[in-house]
Amino acid sequence: MTLPSKDPLHGITLEMILTRLVEKHGWRELSRRIPIRCFYNEPSIKSSLKFLRRTPWARKQVEELYLETTHVH
């Protein structure tokens, strides 16, 4: 028997996180909260995912914002 994961992001993909944040806040607010170029210069899910997958510090900030704004802890 496997124990359930204690990771609040278990089973949630980066694409799901980013899509939900964009739906909730929009690109403008997202770029204000996390000032990275892919959020304010011609933003798209695809280009942002590419950047976030290669940039651990940015991905961490996006995941933290997701946890804060969805109250998943």
Steps between C-alpha positions, in 0.01 A plus 500: 500500500639840403455802720351814343756764405548788741602723208210745442597517131497123451312417181480864388702581189686825442266565207196462728657739753584764240163474327316544829715801598440668164125436526491640853738796469568564132843552346533862619449416867714188470788705358456754780525228765778304329692739272637267236506592133293207376205634704501853358665482156259321265392250768374154414460177692739321264788749524454539875506124556820471299666767716366368832613144428857624449503751787454346846484830695219631276310173515523507880351852509213393272429194714507710819260755351269217397500357852438846651216591268323164501546441874635149439740411783 
